Amino acid sequence: MSALPRKRDVREEPPGYLRPPGGARYLNVSLRTLRNWTRAGVVPCIRPGGGRVVLYARSDLDRAMARFREGVVP
């Protein structure tokens, strides 16, 4: 018996994007911290369709964290 193709779960994020809980885990910060940084403009987010869904691009999270880097050790 062949397996049917799996329907894409509507709660899955597109490749390269994370929902807030995944973004917080990716940055190793609390969900509250991520929301505060988003509200303050430290971390950009995407709201597809202007709705309640919030997505974070991994590249945006990496760039935001690079701003916190204090110095490079040679």
KAZICOR-V69134 format. One record per residue. N is the residue number from 1. PSI is psi in degrees with one decimal (NA if undefined). D_FIRST is the distance of its C-alpha to the first C-alpha in Angstrom with 2 decimals. Layout:
{{N;PSI;D_FIRST} {N;PSI;D_FIRST}}
This chain:
{{1;126.0;0.00} {2;146.9;3.79} {3;139.6;6.57} {4;148.3;9.29} {5;138.3;12.63} {6;131.9;14.82} {7;143.9;17.92} {8;126.3;21.07} {9;131.3;23.01} {10;-15.7;26.40} {11;-6.2;28.10} {12;142.1;26.94} {13;155.1;29.80} {14;155.9;29.80} {15;136.0;29.87} {16;0.0;33.38} {17;152.4;34.25} {18;146.2;34.49} {19;167.8;35.16} {20;-46.7;38.31} {21;-39.8;36.90} {22;-37.4;35.13} {23;-41.0;38.31} {24;-42.5;40.45} {25;-41.3;38.32} {26;-39.1;38.39} {27;-7.3;42.20} {28;44.1;42.57} {29;168.7;44.66} {30;159.7;44.45} {31;-37.9;42.94} {32;-42.8;46.50} {33;-45.1;47.85} {34;-43.5;45.29} {35;-39.6;46.15} {36;-43.1;49.84} {37;-36.2;49.49} {38;-47.0;47.62} {39;-36.5;50.35} {40;-8.5;53.04} {41;10.0;51.50} {42;-39.6;50.84} {43;118.7;47.09} {44;149.6;45.94} {45;167.5;42.98} {46;133.4;41.10} {47;89.7;40.71} {48;129.9;38.32} {49;7.6;39.59} {50;14.7;42.53} {51;-157.6;40.64} {52;-15.2;40.19} {53;130.4;37.37} {54;131.5;38.87} {55;147.2;37.39} {56;129.0;39.01} {57;133.5;38.57} {58;-38.1;38.39} {59;-36.8;41.05} {60;-38.9;43.34} {61;-41.2;42.96} {62;-43.6;43.83} {63;-41.3;46.84} {64;-41.1;48.05} {65;-29.1;47.95} {66;-27.2;49.81} {67;-23.4;52.72} {68;-11.2;53.07} {69;126.7;53.45} {70;-43.7;57.08} {71;162.5;57.74} {72;130.2;56.40} {73;124.3;57.44} {74;NA;58.51}}
